[in-house]
């Protein structure tokens, strides 16, 4: 199995947090395996001081810009 590593290069926002603090939904810039950092939206688990990734979506800058434009065209709330 190939080694997998990541580094959070920028913490952008915590969008939600479970009541007990066990999970958060975070928007970050993350570098995977030493590559250029990408925009990453995913749930993170928190247990005994550990921060571990759960399911999420990783976007290029161009994809994030398209998502931002699409969100700007819809009525929220």
KALINQUI-V297381 format. One record per backbone hydrogen bond with DSSP energy under -0.5 kcal/mol. CO is the residue of the C=O (numbers start at 1). NH is the residue of the N-H. Records with the same first field share a line. If there is no record, write none. Layout:
# KALINQUI-V297381
CO->NH ; NH
This chain:
# KALINQUI-V297381
5->33
7->9 ; 31
10->12 ; 29
13->15 ; 27
16->25
18->21
22->46
23->18
24->26 ; 44
25->15 ; 16
26->28 ; 42
27->12 ; 13
28->30 ; 40
29->9 ; 10
30->32 ; 38
31->7 ; 33
32->35
38->30
39->59
40->28 ; 42
41->57
42->26
43->54
44->24
45->52
47->50
50->47 ; 52
52->45
55->43
57->41
59->39
60->64
61->65
62->66
63->67
64->68
65->69
66->70
67->71
68->72
69->73
70->73
71->74
74->76
